[in-house]
Amino acid sequence: MSILVVGSVALDSVKTPFGESKEVLGGSAVYFSCAASIFAPVRILGVVGTDFPRRYVDLLKRRGIDTAGLQVRDGKTFRWCGHYGADLKEARTVSVSLNVMEGFSPRVPFRYRDSKYIFLANIDPATQMKTLEQVKAPVLVVCDTMNLWIETKRADLLNLLKRVDILLLNDEEARMLTGAKNLVNACNKILRLGPKAVVVKKGEHGAILATKNRGFFLTPAYPTSKVVDPTGAGDSFGGGFLGYLASTGNISESNIRRAVVYGVVVASFTVEDFSLRRLMKIGGPAVRDRFARVRQMVRF
């Protein structure tokens, strides 16, 4: 079952204690697509400038990603530059150039409008809503967000959450959105805003799933010994999470729990190299192997 994702397509320049990369492929929709395509077909919706390298479009196509929804506008592609400190916990943004992303109004191709699984990657909630309004009858809508939108587009975000099935965000963002210091209380408050479930991404500490029926599920992160660049880990989590759900066609709570584990597993590959270098080298067998290792870790 195909997944439709809308989000940013970017050229990233990243520096970490382990090196740096310049003008490499990035963006929330790209990381999500490459992760989700391990499990299911993906349709990407985004915008790039006329300077966007053709080799990157070819790279996405080789992964089986449908790029018909990738709009090309006169101007330059969205760029982000960030540096990570020694702890690699959070990037310091050095510069952001929206370029063609500014004023981006998504046009969902007609043949995309029957998509049943929708991922609203981390962009302006008003743009996320425009996309959702063009889709006919989705089975599952998953949304990612960040502190910028919670601070500056709160009304739009709250309106969007009424139509979202599952919200993904990190622990700091969950507290910011709800005003609750305790994550359990924050999750319960988010569930009252509309979503049927919320997933709190905690990076190296794994993830928490909370559902409407008061169910809570926690998983550790996969203990990778090589962390080079955390950029895109959260978006890759989303790709592993929804990719697995779409591949099974099962959105029961027990299967959503499995999807959370697949999310942390796929994210563990992304952080092991810059950009998409590591993620593009793996397939289903490698992911299933790490999934089995996580399952073994939590048995007692």
N, C-alpha and C positions, 0 to 999 in steps of 0.2 A: 504494500500500500504506500503510495507516494506521500512524501512530506513536503509541505510548502514552508519555506523560511523567508522572512523579510528581516533585513538588518544591514549593517555597514559592510562595505567592501573597501579595504584600505591598503595603503602602503605604509608599513611600520618601520621605524628605526628604533632599535632597542639596545640598551647597554645593561649588562649585568656583571657581577664580579667574575664571570666565566668567559666574557668576551662581548662582542656586539655584532649586530646585523643591521644593514641599512637598506631601506626601500624594499623590504621583503613583503610578501603577500600576507595580509592580515585582515582583521575586521570580524565583527561578531557573526555575521552570516556565513563567512568563509570557514571559520573554525567549526561552527556548528555543522555545516554541510559536510565537511571532510570527515567529521566524527560520525555523523548519522549515516553517511553512505556506506559505512562498514556493515550496516544492518539492512538498510532499505533505500529505495530510490528517493532522490531529493530534487526539489525544484527550488532554485534560488532566485530571490527577488531583491534587487539592489540597483545602485547607480555607480558608474565609474566615469572618469574623464577620458578624453581622447588620448591622453598620455598613458593609459593603463596598458601594461605590456601584454601582447598577444599570448606570450608563453604561459601567462597565468590563467588565461581563459582555457587554453589547451590543457593545462594541468587539472583544472576542475572537471573538464569533459572526460579526461582519462579516468577520473575517479567515478564516472558514471553520473555526474551531477548535471541536471538540465539547466543550461544557462540562458534559455530564451527570455527569461525575465530580467536579465541583466541589461539595464538601460545604459546607453552611452550618450553623454551630454558634452557639449563644447566646454572645455575648461580642464582643470586638473582634478585628479582623483583625491579623495579624502586622505589626509596624512596625519599620523600620530607618532610622536617621539617621546619615549619614556626611559627613565633610568631606575634600576632596582638597587637597593642597598644590600649590605652583607646578609641580612636576614631573609631577603627575597619575599617579604610578606606583601608589600604593596609598592606599585610603581609610582615614582614621582613624574608627573607629566611635565615635560620640558616644553613641548609645543603641540598645538592642535590646529590644523588647517582644514576647515570643513569643505571648502571648495565646492564641488558639485553636490555634496550632501546637503548643503544649505538650501532649504526650500524643496527638498526631495519629496515628490508626491508619487507614491507607488501606483503603478498601473498593472493590475493583475491580468496576465494574458488569459484569454477566454478558456483555453484548455487547462489552465491551472485552477479554475474556479470550483472544480469538483473535488479539490484536495480535502481529504478527511482528517489529516493530522496537520495542525498549524503550529509553527513555532514563531513567536513574536520576539525576535532577538533584541538585544539591548540598544534601542534607539528611542527617539521621542515618542511618548505614548500616544500622541495625536496621530503620528504616522502609523503606529501599530494599529490603531483603531481604523484608519482608512483602509488598511489592508484587510482587516477582518470583515469589514462591511462589504467587501467585494467577493467574499467566499460564500458559496451556497449553503451547505449544511455540514459543517465540520463535526467529526465525532469527538475530537479532543483538541482543545486550545491550550497551549502552554506559553507562558509569558515570562521573560526575563526583564529585569530593570536594574537601576543603580541609584546611588545617592543623588546624582545630579538631577534626575527627573523627580525624585521624591521632594527635593528642595524647590525646584523651579516650575514643575508641571504637575503639582500634586492633584489639582482638580481633575485634569485629564487622566491621570493615572488611576484615581479612585473610580472614575467613570468606566474606564477600561476593565478594571477588576471585577465589575459586575458581570462581565461576559467571558471571563477567563475561568478555565477549569483548574489549572495548576499554576501557581506562581513560584518562580525561582528567584532567590536573592541571597545575599550573604548575611551573616549575623549582625553586622553593624547596620546594614540597610533595614533589616527587620526591626531593630530597635528604633531606628530613625522614623520609619513609617508609622509605628504604633505608639511610640513614647514609652514603651515598656522596657525595663532593664532585663527582666527575666525572659529567656527565649521561649519558654513554654507559654507564658502569658502573651508574648508577642505573636506566637503562632496562632493562638486562639483568637486574638484580635483580628489578625489577617483573615482567618476563616470567616469571620463575621462580615467582612467586606465583600464577600462574593465567591472566592475560589473554593472548590471542593477539597483542595489539598494545597499544602505549601511545602516547599523543599528549601531548607536553609543550608547553603553551601558553606562549609567551614574549612576549606582548603586542606592543609595537612592534617586536620583533625576529622576529616570525613564529612558527613552530611546528616541532617535530621529531616525526617518526613513526618508531617502532622496532617491528619485528615478530619473531616467533619464529624465522624463517629467517635472522636476523641482518641483515635489510634495514634500512637507515636512509634517511630522506628528510627533507630540510629545505626549507622555503619561507620567503621573506621575508614580512613583513606588507605589506598594500597601503599605499603611502605617502600617506595622507590628510594634507592640510595644515590640517585643521580638527578639533581634538580638544577637545570641550567637556565631556564627561562619560563616563568609562570604565565606569560602572556597567553591569553586564549584558553586557559585551563577551565574557567567557568563556562565558556561557550562550548568547549568540548564536552564538558559534563552534560550540558543540555542536549548535545548531539547523541551522546551515548544513551542518555535517559530516554529521549523520545524515539530515537532510532530503534531501540530494542522494543519499545511498546508497539510501534507501528509494524515491526516485523512479526510480532505475535498476534496482533489484533485483539489483545486481551488487556483491558484496562481495569481489571479487578484490583482491589487493594493489595492483595498478595503479590500480584505481578508488578504493581507499581513499586513495591519494596525491592523486588529484583532489579527493576529498572534503575533505582537509585544506586545500587551496587555497580551496575554496568556504567553508570555515569562517572563514579569515582575512579573506576578502572580505566576508562578511556582517557580521562583527564590525567591520569598518572603517566601515560605515554607522552602526552603533549609537552609536559614540563621538562622532558629529558633532552630537549634540543631547542634551538631557535626556530621560530615561525612554525611551519608545518612539516619540518624535515622528518621528525620522528613519527608523527601521526600518519604521514603518507606511506610509511614503510610497513605498516601493520595491517592485519586482516582479522577475520573472525577467530581463527585458532589462537592467536596470541591473546586476544581479548578474553576468550573463554578460559584460557589457562590462568590468567590473573584473577578472573572471577572465582574460579575454583579455589585459588589460594586464599582469597579473602574469606570465602565460606569456611575454609578449614581454620582460619585464624580465629573466628568468633565462636567456634564450637567449644563446649566445655561440659 
